[in-house]
């Protein structure tokens, strides 16, 4: 991807580019929240770095989706008993 060092007053600075991309199907847009989408991109980014940097990795947000069990509202309002 990026393979040209940047010249600085201190010498050459190597540059690499790692990207993490997330995707979601059109019909899933309403079921994937932003945090899941962002976490997918973040995990793809770290996969790109772990696989040698200077690359692009992708992830599909629905792979991280947790089934909706109706617990989130109860957790938020403190009514979930453990």
Long-range contacts (C-beta under 8 A, 24 or more apart in sequence): 1-54, 1-55, 1-56, 2-54, 3-54, 16-53, 16-54, 17-54, 18-45, 18-48, 18-49, 18-53, 18-54, 18-55, 18-56, 19-44, 19-45, 19-48, 19-55, 19-56, 19-57, 20-44, 20-45, 20-46, 20-47, 20-48, 20-56, 20-57, 20-58, 20-59, 21-56, 21-57, 21-58, 21-59, 22-58, 22-59, 22-60, 22-61, 23-58, 23-59, 23-60, 23-61, 24-60, 24-61, 24-62, 25-62, 28-61, 28-62, 31-62, 31-65, 32-61, 32-62, 32-65, 36-61, 36-64, 36-65, 36-66, 37-61, 39-64, 40-64
